[in-house]
Amino acid sequence: MEEIGAFEAKTHLSQLLQRVAAGERFVITRHGRPVAELIPYGERSTAEVEEALACLRRLRTRLAKAGVRLDDLHAPGETLRDLAHRDHR
């Protein structure tokens, strides 16, 4: 996937949209760090969504069998939202 800077993406948005409509994908960066993906719009099929959910259920079952609990993953007083965004800052 091609990387493109945010300024260049803003400057050439029309051309990028044409290329995306043709199937290309881009990672938009800010100061060299990825911040977004520009990909063709497409609805997900029901089968894809169901497979993703089944995969998550299998993972949850494996973790439970291994004794991993959600409460073990976050610090006292930390919310699940805090946990999800812990390393994002």
Helices and strands as residue ranges (DSSP letters): E 2-5, H 6-11, H 13-21, E 26-30, E 33-38, H 46-65, G 70-72, H 80-84
